[in-house]
Amino acid sequence: MISSALSFKDKTWYKAILIILIWVIGVAYLVHHYHAGYLNALLDVGSHTFFILIGFFLLENIFRFFTPQEKHFLIFLAFPLILSSLVFFLGKFTLVLFLSENNNYLYFFKEIYLLRVFVIFLIILSYALLLLFHSKLESQIKALERADQMERLAREAELYQLRQQLQPHFLFNSLNSISSLVKRKPEEAREMVLQLSDFLRKTIRKENNRWINVSEELEYLQLFVGIEKLRFGHRLSVNFKIDLECEKFILPQLLVQPLLENAVKHGLYGVLGDVLISVVFEKEDQYLKINISNPFDPEAGQASGEGFGLKAVKRRLFLLFGRHDLLQVKEAKNLFVVELKIPQNYDQYSSH
C-alpha cells in the first residue's frame, strides 16, 4: 500500500509524492482562507500529513501480523483511535514548538481541535478499512490460486494416469496375441515382439513431449498397424489419408491410437472377409479433424470389453479442453465412425 507506493523500487513512487504534495498545498490553501496565514497553514498541514503517513506505516505493519476479524471490531477501532490521538498531539507539539510566538494561529488551532481530531480519525480509519479490505481480497486471491493449482495438479495427475493406463491396455492385448502365435507361427511372433519393442521404445522416449505433430503421430499409428496386421493377417487393411495443410498440426501424443485400436477390435468382430479401416486427417476451421471409420455388423452384437480406449480418450479431451463435444460417435448403415476434433488455437502448456 503506502509503503510500496513510496518505495523507490516501485516506479509509482513519484506519483505518490505528487499526490501528497497536492494534498498538502490544497488543504493549506483551504486553511489559509480562515485568515491563518499561508506559511503557517503549510507548516500545520505538512507536519500533520507527515505524522499521518507515519500512522499509515504503523497500521500496515500491525495488519501485516494481525488482521482483525469481525469479533475483534472494537480492537479494529482502537488502532485508528490511538494513532489519530498520537498524530494530533505530535502535530500540536510541532506547532507549539515552531509557532510559539504566533498566538493567533495557536488560538485558531485550539478552536478547531475537536474537528481536527475527528478528521484525522476518519482519515486513519478509512485507511485501516482499506487495508482490511485489501488483506481479505489478497487472501481470497491466494485461496483461488491454491484451489486452481490443486485442480491443475489433480488434472495433470489424472492425465498422466490415463496415459499410463493406455499403453498397458494395448500391451496386454499384444502379449496375448504373441502368446497365441508362439507355437503356431514363431517367426511372426518374433516379428511382432520386435515391432512392439520398437513401438514402446519410441512412445516412451517421447513421453515428456506433451504434444506432437500429425506426422509423428502417424509414425506411431503405422507401427501399431504393423503389429495388428501380424495378429490378423491379410484380413486387416488400414488406409491413411492426410491433407497436406494439416501435417504440421499438433495433438496430444497417442490420442488417436486407442481409437484405431477400438476400430480394429470392433471392425473385425462379427465381420467375415477383409476389413478396411479408414483414418482421415483434415483441417476444419481452427480444428484438426480426424475421422476413423470401420465396418461392423449390427446383428453380430458387440465385441467383449468395456470400451476403455474410447472412454479414456473422452476423459482426456475433457481434462484438456473442458469440452464434451470434441469426440462424436456415429453409426451409418454398416459403418461405425468416430470423429475427433483437436483445437489448434489452444495453449498446450496451460493445463496439460
Secondary structure, DSSP 4 states (H G I P E B T S, - for coil): -HHHHT-TTSTTHHHHHHHHHHHHHHHHHHHIIIII-HHHHHHHHHHHHHHHHHHHHHHHHHHHH----GGGHHHHHHHHHHHHHHHHHHHHHHHHHH-TT-HHHHHHHHHTHHHHHHHHHHHHHHHHHHHHHHHHHHHHHHHHHHHHHHHHHHHHHHHHHHHHHHHHHHHHHHHHHHHHHHHH-HHHHHHHHHHHHHHHHHHHHTTT--EEEHHHHHHHHHHHHHHHHHHHGGGEEEEEEE-GGGTT-EEETTSSHHHHHHHHHHHHTT--S-EEEEEEEEEETTEEEEEEEEE--GGG---SS--HHHHHHHHHHHHHHS-SSSEEEEEETTEEEEEEEEESSS-TTS--
